[in-house]
Amino acid sequence: MNKLTTISLCFLFLTTATLSAQNAHEPRAEQMATEMLTRASEKVKSFTSMEIEFSYEMENSAMGISESMSGKLLAKGDKYRMIVGDNVFISDGETVWNYLDDLYEIHINYVENMEGGLTPTALLENFEDEYRGKYIRQEAHKGKTVNIIDLVPTTPQSFFKYRVAIDAADDMIIYTIAYDRHGGTYTYSLDKVLTNHNISDAVFVFNKDEFPSDIDIIDMR
């Protein structure tokens, strides 16, 4: 099971923005990143719930690895249930249950012990405390104009950088890329987003009956 690490309808001023980013002083680039990430974070937090269909890709050219999967995320506040391929990740906001199909195991841990963001939108949570952001440029992506921002963790992690693309028109995340220290990249692309649905809290609680009875459960709390 590969580590998954941890959610603009017009083309406008692309050339001008790109040149500005290339010449921007570091403090200004950081300020722009903070402003954009704050707007995106506030937008995500304004939703009572989110249902996201996304694509996931893992690439490591040096190791000859290229994998892709589709996934679905249900989120409500700090609770989530994410399915990626045959793997399932569940959190009630305090505890995390990770079903890793390749290992035939379920890992249990506290949210506070988990490194980095797991869901496509998790990077927006408390980003100012955990990352140093830098605005890179504005570019076109599948018919949309997106702002590209790099986030570098303020404390050592397995992922040394995250790249976030935010829709310039509505401040919604378009994709995130995590870079590990072995040349691997992990990309989440948000393909469809539905918001403010009524989702039962039971969805965010682990139910052992949903999984094979003989599976290994590893409690890491």
PyRosetta script that sets phi, psi and omega in degrees:
from pyrosetta import init, pose_from_sequence

init()
pose = pose_from_sequence("MNKLTTISLCFLFLTTATLSAQNAHEPRAEQMATEMLTRASEKVKSFTSMEIEFSYEMENSAMGISESMSGKLLAKGDKYRMIVGDNVFISDGETVWNYLDDLYEIHINYVENMEGGLTPTALLENFEDEYRGKYIRQEAHKGKTVNIIDLVPTTPQSFFKYRVAIDAADDMIIYTIAYDRHGGTYTYSLDKVLTNHNISDAVFVFNKDEFPSDIDIIDMR")
pose.set_psi(1, 116.9)
pose.set_omega(1, 176.9)
pose.set_phi(2, -70.9)
pose.set_psi(2, 147.3)
pose.set_omega(2, 178.5)
pose.set_phi(3, -69.4)
pose.set_psi(3, 126.1)
pose.set_omega(3, -179.7)
pose.set_phi(4, -99.0)
pose.set_psi(4, 48.5)
pose.set_omega(4, -177.8)
pose.set_phi(5, -4.6)
pose.set_psi(5, 134.0)
pose.set_omega(5, 126.9)
pose.set_phi(6, -29.2)
pose.set_psi(8, 87.4)
pose.set_omega(8, -178.8)
pose.set_phi(9, -102.7)
pose.set_psi(9, 4.7)
pose.set_omega(9, -179.5)
pose.set_phi(10, -142.1)
pose.set_psi(10, 158.1)
pose.set_omega(10, 179.0)
pose.set_phi(11, -99.9)
pose.set_psi(11, 114.2)
pose.set_omega(11, -169.0)
pose.set_phi(12, -142.4)
pose.set_psi(12, 128.4)
pose.set_omega(12, 173.1)
pose.set_phi(13, 55.0)
pose.set_psi(13, 33.1)
pose.set_omega(13, -175.7)
pose.set_phi(14, -62.7)
pose.set_psi(14, -49.0)
pose.set_omega(14, -177.2)
pose.set_phi(15, -63.3)
pose.set_psi(15, -45.9)
pose.set_omega(15, -179.3)
pose.set_phi(16, -61.9)
pose.set_psi(16, -44.5)
pose.set_omega(16, -178.3)
pose.set_phi(17, -66.0)
pose.set_psi(17, -38.9)
pose.set_omega(17, -179.9)
pose.set_phi(18, -64.3)
pose.set_psi(18, -44.3)
pose.set_omega(18, 178.8)
pose.set_phi(19, -64.6)
pose.set_psi(19, -38.7)
pose.set_omega(19, 179.6)
pose.set_phi(20, -63.7)
pose.set_psi(20, -41.1)
pose.set_omega(20, -179.3)
pose.set_phi(21, -65.9)
pose.set_psi(21, -37.7)
pose.set_omega(21, -179.4)
pose.set_phi(22, -65.3)
pose.set_psi(22, -30.4)
pose.set_omega(22, -176.0)
pose.set_phi(23, -101.2)
pose.set_psi(23, -1.6)
pose.set_omega(23, -174.6)
pose.set_phi(24, -68.8)
pose.set_psi(24, 142.2)
pose.set_omega(24, 173.5)
pose.set_phi(25, -73.8)
pose.set_psi(25, 153.2)
pose.set_omega(25, -176.4)
pose.set_phi(26, -53.5)
pose.set_psi(26, -50.1)
pose.set_omega(26, -178.5)
pose.set_phi(27, -58.2)
pose.set_psi(27, -38.9)
pose.set_omega(27, 179.3)
pose.set_phi(28, -66.5)
pose.set_psi(28, -41.3)
pose.set_omega(28, 179.1)
pose.set_phi(29, -62.9)
pose.set_psi(29, -36.8)
pose.set_omega(29, 178.1)
pose.set_phi(30, -70.4)
pose.set_psi(30, -40.0)
pose.set_omega(30, 179.1)
pose.set_phi(31, -63.8)
pose.set_psi(31, -43.0)
pose.set_omega(31, 178.4)
pose.set_phi(32, -62.0)
pose.set_psi(32, -41.5)
pose.set_omega(32, 179.0)
pose.set_phi(33, -61.5)
pose.set_psi(33, -45.4)
pose.set_omega(33, -179.7)
pose.set_phi(34, -61.1)
pose.set_psi(34, -43.9)
pose.set_omega(34, -179.6)
pose.set_phi(35, -62.5)
pose.set_psi(35, -44.9)
pose.set_omega(35, -178.8)
pose.set_phi(36, -67.8)
pose.set_psi(36, -43.2)
pose.set_omega(36, 179.9)
pose.set_phi(37, -66.7)
pose.set_psi(37, -35.6)
pose.set_omega(37, 178.2)
pose.set_phi(38, -63.3)
pose.set_psi(38, -44.8)
pose.set_omega(38, 178.4)
pose.set_phi(39, -62.6)
pose.set_psi(39, -42.4)
pose.set_omega(39, 179.5)
pose.set_phi(40, -65.6)
pose.set_psi(40, -40.5)
pose.set_omega(40, 179.2)
pose.set_phi(41, -64.3)
pose.set_psi(41, -44.4)
pose.set_omega(41, 179.2)
pose.set_phi(42, -63.3)
pose.set_psi(42, -35.1)
pose.set_omega(42, 179.2)
pose.set_phi(43, -65.2)
pose.set_psi(43, -48.8)
pose.set_omega(43, -179.2)
pose.set_phi(44, -62.3)
pose.set_psi(44, -41.8)
pose.set_omega(44, -178.6)
pose.set_phi(45, -69.8)
pose.set_psi(45, -17.3)
pose.set_omega(45, 180.0)
pose.set_phi(46, -76.9)
pose.set_psi(46, -17.3)
pose.set_omega(46, -179.3)
pose.set_phi(47, -81.4)
pose.set_psi(47, 137.8)
pose.set_omega(47, 175.7)
pose.set_phi(48, -73.7)
pose.set_psi(48, -27.3)
pose.set_omega(48, 177.4)
pose.set_phi(49, -159.6)
pose.set_psi(49, 161.6)
pose.set_omega(49, 177.9)
pose.set_phi(50, -140.2)
pose.set_psi(50, 141.6)
pose.set_omega(50, 172.7)
pose.set_phi(51, -126.1)
pose.set_psi(51, 116.6)
pose.set_omega(51, -172.3)
pose.set_phi(52, -124.0)
pose.set_psi(52, 129.5)
pose.set_omega(52, 168.7)
pose.set_phi(53, -100.8)
pose.set_psi(53, 129.8)
pose.set_omega(53, -175.1)
pose.set_phi(54, -140.2)
pose.set_psi(54, 164.3)
pose.set_omega(54, 174.3)
pose.set_phi(55, -109.8)
pose.set_psi(55, 143.4)
pose.set_omega(55, -179.6)
pose.set_phi(56, -125.6)
pose.set_psi(56, 132.2)
pose.set_omega(56, 178.4)
pose.set_phi(57, -132.1)
pose.set_psi(57, 136.3)
pose.set_omega(57, 174.9)
pose.set_phi(58, -120.7)
pose.set_psi(58, 126.2)
pose.set_omega(58, -177.8)
pose.set_phi(59, -129.7)
pose.set_psi(59, 138.1)
pose.set_omega(59, 169.2)
pose.set_phi(60, -150.1)
pose.set_psi(60, 96.8)
pose.set_omega(60, -174.7)
pose.set_phi(61, -64.9)
pose.set_psi(61, -34.5)
pose.set_omega(61, -179.3)
pose.set_phi(62, -64.5)
pose.set_psi(62, -33.7)
pose.set_omega(62, -179.6)
pose.set_phi(63, -97.2)
pose.set_psi(63, -1.9)
pose.set_omega(63, 179.9)
pose.set_phi(64, 69.1)
pose.set_psi(64, 32.8)
pose.set_omega(64, -178.0)
pose.set_phi(65, -105.5)
pose.set_psi(65, 131.4)
pose.set_omega(65, 174.7)
pose.set_phi(66, -149.7)
pose.set_psi(66, 110.8)
pose.set_omega(66, -177.8)
pose.set_phi(67, -131.9)
pose.set_psi(67, 147.3)
pose.set_omega(67, 176.6)
pose.set_phi(68, -142.0)
pose.set_psi(68, 146.0)
pose.set_omega(68, 179.7)
pose.set_phi(69, -147.1)
pose.set_psi(69, 161.9)
pose.set_omega(69, 171.3)
pose.set_phi(70, -106.2)
pose.set_psi(70, 158.9)
pose.set_omega(70, -177.6)
pose.set_phi(71, -150.7)
pose.set_psi(71, 172.3)
pose.set_omega(71, 178.8)
pose.set_phi(72, -141.7)
pose.set_psi(72, 138.3)
pose.set_omega(72, 180.0)
pose.set_phi(73, -125.8)
pose.set_psi(73, 130.2)
pose.set_omega(73, 169.2)
pose.set_phi(74, -112.2)
pose.set_psi(74, 128.4)
pose.set_omega(74, -177.9)
pose.set_phi(75, -137.0)
pose.set_psi(75, 144.3)
pose.set_omega(75, -179.8)
pose.set_phi(76, -151.1)
pose.set_psi(76, 106.1)
pose.set_omega(76, -174.0)
pose.set_phi(77, 63.5)
pose.set_psi(77, -127.9)
pose.set_omega(77, 178.4)
pose.set_phi(78, -96.9)
pose.set_psi(78, 14.4)
pose.set_omega(78, 177.8)
pose.set_phi(79, -100.2)
pose.set_psi(79, 147.4)
pose.set_omega(79, 176.8)
pose.set_phi(80, -154.1)
pose.set_psi(80, 158.7)
pose.set_omega(80, 170.1)
pose.set_phi(81, -138.7)
pose.set_psi(81, 117.7)
pose.set_omega(81, -176.7)
pose.set_phi(82, -124.8)
pose.set_psi(82, 133.3)
pose.set_omega(82, 177.9)
pose.set_phi(83, -117.0)
pose.set_psi(83, 123.2)
pose.set_omega(83, 177.3)
pose.set_phi(84, -127.8)
pose.set_psi(84, 110.5)
pose.set_omega(84, -174.2)
pose.set_phi(85, 61.2)
pose.set_psi(85, -123.2)
pose.set_omega(85, 178.4)
pose.set_phi(86, -99.8)
pose.set_psi(86, 9.8)
pose.set_omega(86, -178.1)
pose.set_phi(87, -100.6)
pose.set_psi(87, 146.3)
pose.set_omega(87, -176.9)
pose.set_phi(88, -130.0)
pose.set_psi(88, 133.1)
pose.set_omega(88, 179.9)
pose.set_phi(89, -125.7)
pose.set_psi(89, 123.3)
pose.set_omega(89, -174.9)
pose.set_phi(90, -128.5)
pose.set_psi(90, 139.6)
pose.set_omega(90, 173.9)
pose.set_phi(91, -145.6)
pose.set_psi(91, 136.0)
pose.set_omega(91, 175.2)
pose.set_phi(92, -96.5)
pose.set_psi(92, 11.9)
pose.set_omega(92, -179.9)
pose.set_phi(93, 100.7)
pose.set_psi(93, -19.9)
pose.set_omega(93, 178.8)
pose.set_phi(94, -120.4)
pose.set_psi(94, -40.7)
pose.set_omega(94, -177.8)
pose.set_phi(95, -116.8)
pose.set_psi(95, 147.6)
pose.set_omega(95, 177.8)
pose.set_phi(96, -120.0)
pose.set_psi(96, 133.2)
pose.set_omega(96, 174.6)
pose.set_phi(97, -117.9)
pose.set_psi(97, 118.5)
pose.set_omega(97, -179.8)
pose.set_phi(98, -113.1)
pose.set_psi(98, 114.1)
pose.set_omega(98, 174.8)
pose.set_phi(99, -93.2)
pose.set_psi(99, 113.9)
pose.set_omega(99, -177.8)
pose.set_phi(100, -106.4)
pose.set_psi(100, 103.8)
pose.set_omega(100, -171.1)
pose.set_phi(101, -63.0)
pose.set_psi(101, -42.4)
pose.set_omega(101, -178.2)
pose.set_phi(102, -62.2)
pose.set_psi(102, -34.1)
pose.set_omega(102, -179.7)
pose.set_phi(103, -89.8)
pose.set_psi(103, -12.4)
pose.set_omega(103, -176.1)
pose.set_phi(104, 55.5)
pose.set_psi(104, 47.2)
pose.set_omega(104, -177.0)
pose.set_phi(105, -137.6)
pose.set_psi(105, 155.4)
pose.set_omega(105, 170.1)
pose.set_phi(106, -119.7)
pose.set_psi(106, 121.1)
pose.set_omega(106, 178.7)
pose.set_phi(107, -101.3)
pose.set_psi(107, 132.7)
pose.set_omega(107, 179.5)
pose.set_phi(108, -115.9)
pose.set_psi(108, 133.1)
pose.set_omega(108, 179.6)
pose.set_phi(109, -154.2)
pose.set_psi(109, 168.1)
pose.set_omega(109, 173.4)
pose.set_phi(110, -83.5)
pose.set_psi(110, 147.0)
pose.set_omega(110, 178.9)
pose.set_phi(111, -55.1)
pose.set_psi(111, -41.3)
pose.set_omega(111, -175.4)
pose.set_phi(112, -65.4)
pose.set_psi(112, -17.7)
pose.set_omega(112, 179.7)
pose.set_phi(113, -92.2)
pose.set_psi(113, -6.1)
pose.set_omega(113, -176.8)
pose.set_phi(114, -84.4)
pose.set_psi(114, 139.1)
pose.set_omega(114, -177.7)
pose.set_phi(115, -89.9)
pose.set_psi(115, 131.2)
pose.set_omega(115, 172.1)
pose.set_phi(116, 67.6)
pose.set_psi(116, -174.5)
pose.set_omega(116, -178.3)
pose.set_phi(117, -93.7)
pose.set_psi(117, 135.1)
pose.set_omega(117, 179.4)
pose.set_phi(118, -95.6)
pose.set_psi(118, -48.1)
pose.set_omega(118, -176.9)
pose.set_phi(119, -80.2)
pose.set_psi(119, 161.7)
pose.set_omega(119, -178.6)
pose.set_phi(120, -60.3)
pose.set_psi(120, -21.9)
pose.set_omega(120, -178.9)
pose.set_phi(121, -106.3)
pose.set_psi(121, 0.0)
pose.set_omega(121, -173.4)
pose.set_phi(122, -65.6)
pose.set_psi(122, -25.4)
pose.set_omega(122, -178.9)
pose.set_phi(123, -62.6)
pose.set_psi(123, -22.5)
pose.set_omega(123, -177.7)
pose.set_phi(124, -78.1)
pose.set_psi(124, -14.5)
pose.set_omega(124, -177.7)
pose.set_phi(125, -79.4)
pose.set_psi(125, 118.4)
pose.set_omega(125, 177.5)
pose.set_phi(126, 54.3)
pose.set_psi(126, 36.4)
pose.set_omega(126, -176.7)
pose.set_phi(127, -61.2)
pose.set_psi(127, -31.9)
pose.set_omega(127, -177.5)
pose.set_phi(128, -67.1)
pose.set_psi(128, -27.3)
pose.set_omega(128, -179.8)
pose.set_phi(129, -85.2)
pose.set_psi(129, -25.8)
pose.set_omega(129, -169.9)
pose.set_phi(130, -110.2)
pose.set_psi(130, -16.5)
pose.set_omega(130, -174.3)
pose.set_phi(131, -138.6)
pose.set_psi(131, 157.2)
pose.set_omega(131, 170.1)
pose.set_phi(132, -107.4)
pose.set_psi(132, 119.4)
pose.set_omega(132, -174.8)
pose.set_phi(133, -99.6)
pose.set_psi(133, 150.0)
pose.set_omega(133, 177.2)
pose.set_phi(134, -143.6)
pose.set_psi(134, 126.4)
pose.set_omega(134, 175.3)
pose.set_phi(135, -72.8)
pose.set_psi(135, 131.3)
pose.set_omega(135, -176.5)
pose.set_phi(136, -102.2)
pose.set_psi(136, -56.7)
pose.set_omega(136, -177.6)
pose.set_phi(137, -172.8)
pose.set_psi(137, 175.4)
pose.set_omega(137, 171.5)
pose.set_phi(138, -115.0)
pose.set_psi(138, 137.7)
pose.set_omega(138, -177.3)
pose.set_phi(139, -149.4)
pose.set_psi(139, 169.3)
pose.set_omega(139, 177.7)
pose.set_phi(140, -89.1)
pose.set_psi(140, 140.9)
pose.set_omega(140, 178.2)
pose.set_phi(141, -147.5)
pose.set_psi(141, 109.2)
pose.set_omega(141, 177.8)
pose.set_phi(142, 51.0)
pose.set_psi(142, 46.3)
pose.set_omega(142, 176.1)
pose.set_phi(143, 83.4)
pose.set_psi(143, 2.3)
pose.set_omega(143, 179.0)
pose.set_phi(144, -116.4)
pose.set_psi(144, 156.8)
pose.set_omega(144, 172.0)
pose.set_phi(145, -98.3)
pose.set_psi(145, 125.3)
pose.set_omega(145, -176.2)
pose.set_phi(146, -124.6)
pose.set_psi(146, 147.2)
pose.set_omega(146, 173.7)
pose.set_phi(147, -95.1)
pose.set_psi(147, 127.1)
pose.set_omega(147, -178.1)
pose.set_phi(148, -99.3)
pose.set_psi(148, 126.2)
pose.set_omega(148, -179.2)
pose.set_phi(149, -130.1)
pose.set_psi(149, 135.9)
pose.set_omega(149, 174.6)
pose.set_phi(150, -103.3)
pose.set_psi(150, 137.0)
pose.set_omega(150, 177.0)
pose.set_phi(151, -118.3)
pose.set_psi(151, 127.0)
pose.set_omega(151, 178.1)
pose.set_phi(152, -114.5)
pose.set_psi(152, 124.7)
pose.set_omega(152, -179.5)
pose.set_phi(153, -58.8)
pose.set_psi(153, 141.1)
pose.set_omega(153, 179.2)
pose.set_phi(154, -80.1)
pose.set_psi(154, -14.7)
pose.set_omega(154, 173.9)
pose.set_phi(155, -126.0)
pose.set_psi(155, 152.2)
pose.set_omega(155, -175.9)
pose.set_phi(156, -57.7)
pose.set_psi(156, 135.7)
pose.set_omega(156, 176.3)
pose.set_phi(157, -139.4)
pose.set_psi(157, 168.6)
pose.set_omega(157, 174.0)
pose.set_phi(158, -65.0)
pose.set_psi(158, -31.6)
pose.set_omega(158, 176.1)
pose.set_phi(159, -97.5)
pose.set_psi(159, 121.8)
pose.set_omega(159, -175.8)
pose.set_phi(160, -89.9)
pose.set_psi(160, -12.3)
pose.set_omega(160, 179.5)
pose.set_phi(161, -158.0)
pose.set_psi(161, 145.6)
pose.set_omega(161, 172.3)
pose.set_phi(162, -123.3)
pose.set_psi(162, 136.7)
pose.set_omega(162, 174.4)
pose.set_phi(163, -110.4)
pose.set_psi(163, 132.3)
pose.set_omega(163, -177.9)
pose.set_phi(164, -122.4)
pose.set_psi(164, 131.7)
pose.set_omega(164, 174.5)
pose.set_phi(165, -109.3)
pose.set_psi(165, 122.3)
pose.set_omega(165, -176.9)
pose.set_phi(166, -117.1)
pose.set_psi(166, 132.6)
pose.set_omega(166, 178.9)
pose.set_phi(167, -60.5)
pose.set_psi(167, 121.8)
pose.set_omega(167, -178.2)
pose.set_phi(168, -68.6)
pose.set_psi(168, -20.6)
pose.set_omega(168, -176.6)
pose.set_phi(169, -85.8)
pose.set_psi(169, -37.3)
pose.set_omega(169, -174.4)
pose.set_phi(170, -132.2)
pose.set_psi(170, 8.6)
pose.set_omega(170, 174.6)
pose.set_phi(171, 64.7)
pose.set_psi(171, 23.5)
pose.set_omega(171, 178.2)
pose.set_phi(172, -96.1)
pose.set_psi(172, 144.2)
pose.set_omega(172, 177.3)
pose.set_phi(173, -65.4)
pose.set_psi(173, 136.3)
pose.set_omega(173, 176.3)
pose.set_phi(174, -103.1)
pose.set_psi(174, -44.4)
pose.set_omega(174, 174.7)
pose.set_phi(175, -158.4)
pose.set_psi(175, 160.7)
pose.set_omega(175, 172.9)
pose.set_phi(176, -132.7)
pose.set_psi(176, 146.4)
pose.set_omega(176, 176.8)
pose.set_phi(177, -129.5)
pose.set_psi(177, 128.1)
pose.set_omega(177, 174.7)
pose.set_phi(178, -104.7)
pose.set_psi(178, 136.6)
pose.set_omega(178, -178.6)
pose.set_phi(179, -113.9)
pose.set_psi(179, 122.3)
pose.set_omega(179, 178.0)
pose.set_phi(180, -95.6)
pose.set_psi(180, 176.7)
pose.set_omega(180, -173.8)
pose.set_phi(181, -85.3)
pose.set_psi(181, 6.0)
pose.set_omega(181, 179.8)
pose.set_phi(182, -116.5)
pose.set_psi(182, 17.5)
pose.set_omega(182, 177.6)
pose.set_phi(183, 88.6)
pose.set_psi(183, 8.0)
pose.set_omega(183, -179.0)
pose.set_phi(184, -91.4)
pose.set_psi(184, 146.3)
pose.set_omega(184, 173.8)
pose.set_phi(185, -125.4)
pose.set_psi(185, 143.2)
pose.set_omega(185, -177.5)
pose.set_phi(186, -127.9)
pose.set_psi(186, 111.8)
pose.set_omega(186, -172.3)
pose.set_phi(187, -112.9)
pose.set_psi(187, 127.8)
pose.set_omega(187, 170.7)
pose.set_phi(188, -108.7)
pose.set_psi(188, 123.1)
pose.set_omega(188, 175.1)
pose.set_phi(189, -114.4)
pose.set_psi(189, 123.4)
pose.set_omega(189, -178.7)
pose.set_phi(190, -82.8)
pose.set_psi(190, 112.4)
pose.set_omega(190, -174.9)
pose.set_phi(191, -92.1)
pose.set_psi(191, -33.1)
pose.set_omega(191, -178.2)
pose.set_phi(192, -150.8)
pose.set_psi(192, 131.8)
pose.set_omega(192, -178.1)
pose.set_phi(193, -129.1)
pose.set_psi(193, 123.7)
pose.set_omega(193, 174.1)
pose.set_phi(194, -117.3)
pose.set_psi(194, 140.3)
pose.set_omega(194, -174.8)
pose.set_phi(195, -127.2)
pose.set_psi(195, 158.8)
pose.set_omega(195, 172.7)
pose.set_phi(196, 60.3)
pose.set_psi(196, 39.4)
pose.set_omega(196, 173.3)
pose.set_phi(197, -88.3)
pose.set_psi(197, 159.7)
pose.set_omega(197, 176.3)
pose.set_phi(198, -85.8)
pose.set_psi(198, 106.2)
pose.set_omega(198, -179.4)
pose.set_phi(199, -115.4)
pose.set_psi(199, 127.1)
pose.set_omega(199, -179.0)
pose.set_phi(200, -67.3)
pose.set_psi(200, 141.9)
pose.set_omega(200, 178.0)
pose.set_phi(201, -64.3)
pose.set_psi(201, -21.5)
pose.set_omega(201, -179.9)
pose.set_phi(202, -62.6)
pose.set_psi(202, -24.6)
pose.set_omega(202, 179.3)
pose.set_phi(203, -63.0)
pose.set_psi(203, -26.9)
pose.set_omega(203, -173.4)
pose.set_phi(204, -100.7)
pose.set_psi(204, 18.5)
pose.set_omega(204, 178.5)
pose.set_phi(205, -119.8)
pose.set_psi(205, 133.7)
pose.set_omega(205, -179.1)
pose.set_phi(206, -66.8)
pose.set_psi(206, 130.5)
pose.set_omega(206, 176.6)
pose.set_phi(207, -124.1)
pose.set_psi(207, 107.7)
pose.set_omega(207, -174.7)
pose.set_phi(208, -59.4)
pose.set_psi(208, -27.2)
pose.set_omega(208, -178.7)
pose.set_phi(209, -65.7)
pose.set_psi(209, -15.6)
pose.set_omega(209, 179.4)
pose.set_phi(210, -81.0)
pose.set_psi(210, -7.2)
pose.set_omega(210, -174.8)
pose.set_phi(211, -123.6)
pose.set_psi(211, 162.8)
pose.set_omega(211, -179.5)
pose.set_phi(212, -54.7)
pose.set_psi(212, 140.9)
pose.set_omega(212, -174.9)
pose.set_phi(213, -68.3)
pose.set_psi(213, -25.6)
pose.set_omega(213, -176.0)
pose.set_phi(214, -98.6)
pose.set_psi(214, 13.7)
pose.set_omega(214, -177.8)
pose.set_phi(215, -70.9)
pose.set_psi(215, 147.8)
pose.set_omega(215, 177.8)
pose.set_phi(216, -80.2)
pose.set_psi(216, 130.4)
pose.set_omega(216, 177.4)
pose.set_phi(217, -111.0)
pose.set_psi(217, 119.4)
pose.set_omega(217, -177.6)
pose.set_phi(218, -111.7)
pose.set_psi(218, 110.4)
pose.set_omega(218, -178.6)
pose.set_phi(219, -91.6)
pose.set_psi(219, 114.1)
pose.set_omega(219, -175.8)
pose.set_phi(220, -105.9)
pose.set_psi(220, 14.7)
pose.set_omega(220, -178.8)
pose.set_phi(221, -76.9)
pose.dump_pdb("model.pdb")
